[in-house]
Amino acid sequence: MVAEAGEIHDVAPGLWLWAVAHPDWQPGQGWGQLVHSTCVETRGQVLVLDALAPAVDSDAWGRLDRRPPTVAVVLKPDHVRDIDLFVERYGARAYGPWLFWRGNVPRTELEAIEPGSELPGGSSPSTTGAGAWRRRFGSRTRRRSSSQMP
């Protein structure tokens, strides 16, 4: 999938993504400048996963405002990203790991999740996010060492 910043992709009913240029990206880091944020609607819940805020003028904001996230999730400790913004803007419940990278800790108190946990809407951290995306659709990106992670 080739994406441009601000682009929205409908993957399946109740599953869509938006592309954002990562604010900390620099050439030569071993990962692409554009990252995708995920929105999943399931069993009456709307979840945003490892989400970066869309650009101010992005159509993604209108879509999020029409069906506001009820849950914001950090699936990986290095993907804190904009969880605080989603919690503040929409009043979403926040979930994530109990351990984070130094200097990248959310202000929001997160309800702890780990593999095997069930999120609202019946999703599991092991069946959502980047790992599930790669298992389902494949990936052209290579695995990063911890020194390369954003």
N, C-alpha and C positions, 0 to 999 in steps of 0.2 A: 504494500500500500504506500503510495507516494502522497505526501501531505504537504500542505502549506499552512503557515501560521494562521489561526483563526478558522480553519476549515473544520466542518462538522461531518462526521461519518456515522450513518445509521448502520450498525452491524447486524442487528436482529431486532425484532419487536422488543421494546423495553431495554435495549442496550445501545448506547451511542457514545461517541468519543469526540473530543475537540483537541486540536493541535495548538501548542503554545511553544514559543521559543524559550528554552530554559534560561533563566536570568544569570546563572553561574557558568554557562557553557563557554568554553574556549577551544580553539582549534587544537587538535592533537590529544584530546582527552580519551579517545577511544569510544565515544558515544556520540550520537547525533545531537544537533542543536535543537531539533524539534522533539518534543515529548507529547504523549497523549494522556489526557485525563479521561476517566471513565465515569459514566453515569449509568446505573442499573436500576430499573424499576421492577420490583418483585414483591408479590404478596402484600400490596398496599404500602410498601416502603420505597423510598427513592434514595439510593446510596450514591455518593461520589467517592471514588477510590483513588488515593494518592493524587489528589487533584491540585493542579496549578490554576490559579484564577485566569479566566479568559481575558483577552484584551478588553479595554473599556468599551470599544465599539463593536465587539463580537456579538454575533447572533446567538452565541451560546448563553449569554446572560439572559436574554429574553426567554429562551427555552427553559433555563433553570428557574427563572422567576415564575413562569407559568406552572411548572411542576417542581416546587421547591424541594431540595434535598431534606430528608428527615434524619439522615445518618451520614456522617463524614468519617472516612476510615483511612488510617495510615497503615498500609500493609507491610511496609519495610521501614526500618529505623532511619534510613537515609532519604525517605520520601515524605518528610513532615510537610514540606511545601506550604500550601495556603490553608491548612485545616482550620486555623484560628479564624480566618476570614469567613469561611463557609459556616462555621458555628455561630459567629457573631451576626452575619447577614441573615441566616435562615433559622437560627435556633436549633440546628441539627444536633443530635446526640453524637458524641465523638468516641471513636474506638481506635485502638492501636496497641502496639507492643509496649511492654513496660520498661524497655531499655532503649535509649537513643544515643546518637553520636553527640559528643561534647559540642556545645555551641549550636546545636540544631534540635533543641527541645521545644515542643509547643507550649504556649502559655495555657492552653486549654487542658483541663484535667481529662484524660482519656480513660474510658472503660477498657480494661486489659483484654487483649485477644492473643491467641496463640494457635498453632495448627490444631485443628479439631474443634475449635470454638465455633459456635453458630452465631452469625450476625442477625439483626432484625431482617425479616424478609426471607430467612432460611438459607442465606448464603454462608459459605465457609471461607475463611482466609485462604485455604489451600485450593479453592475452586474459583477464586476471583483474582484479579490483578494480573501482573506481568507474567507470572509463571503459567497461569491458566491460558493466557493469550498465546504464549509461545507454544504450549502443548497443542492448542486447538488450531492455530493458524501458521505456526512456524515463525522463524525470526532470522533476519539477516545480520543482526547485531551479535557481537561476540561478548562473552562474559568478561566483566571488569574485575580487576583486583581491587582490594579495599582502598589502595592508595589512589585509584582513579575515580572512585565514587563521588558523585556530587554532594 
